[in-house]
Amino acid sequence: MQPRRYGGGQPSKLTPAQRDEIRQRLADGESIRDLAQEFGVHTSTIRQYRP
């Protein structure tokens, strides 16, 4: 049996600068849905960056 390998997966659709911007805008009260639409990602992706 082969050992399990972790990691890999899809590369991030967001740059570190975009993630910082999302965190700030969420803290300022912008909606998750609006941000997801603007950045072209799913709402669950944006929820990862809630403060």
N, C-alpha and C positions, 0 to 999 in steps of 0.2 A: 504494500500500500504506500502511495506517495504522500509526503507531508503536505499539509495545507499551506497554501501561500496567501498571505494577506497583503493588502495594499493594491496598487494599480487602480483600476477603475477609470472613470471618465476624468479628463482634466477639468479643472475649474473653469466655469464660464465667466467668472468675475475676477478682475484683477484685485490685488490687495488695496489699491486706492479706491476702487468701486466698493469694496466691502466696508472700508472706513466711512465712505460717504453714506452708505446704506445705514450703518449703525447710527451715525449722527442724525440723519433724517428721520429714522424711527424714533430716536430720543426726542426729536422736535415735534413728533406727533403725526407724521405722514402715515398714510395707510399702507399696509402690506400689499394689498392688491394693486394700488397705483404704482408702487415701486417695482413690483414684479413685472407689471406690464411695461414700464419704462425700460427696465434692464433686460427684458426678454427671457425671464426665468420663471419657474413655478413659484407659487406663494410659499411652498414649504422651504425653498431655498432661501427666501428672504427671512423666514421665521428663525433660521439658524443664527441670525445676526441681531436678534432682539437684545436690548440691554438688560 
